[in-house]
Amino acid sequence: MTAPLLIRARDAAKLLAVSEATIYQLAKVGKLTPTIFQAWSGKRGTVRFTEAAIQAFIAEHTGERRAG
């Protein structure tokens, strides 16, 4: 079962101590996996991040996840 908590870009930025623009850029280049909800085509989607995606990013960039 997936975690129900979805984090806004602004909250993810606070957790990672970076700007909101950096969060969106990390998502754009595929370094931070977003969850995007799009109500209808032609409109900008709502971007959220799971706690697991944030934790995976932190682990990858702090050396906590080592190659096995």
Secondary structure as GFF3:
##gff-version 3
##sequence-region A 1 68
A	DSSP	beta_strand	6	8	.	.	.	ID=ss1
A	DSSP	alpha_helix	9	16	.	.	.	ID=ss2
A	DSSP	alpha_helix	20	28	.	.	.	ID=ss3
A	DSSP	beta_strand	35	37	.	.	.	ID=ss4
A	DSSP	beta_strand	46	50	.	.	.	ID=ss5
A	DSSP	alpha_helix	51	62	.	.	.	ID=ss6
###
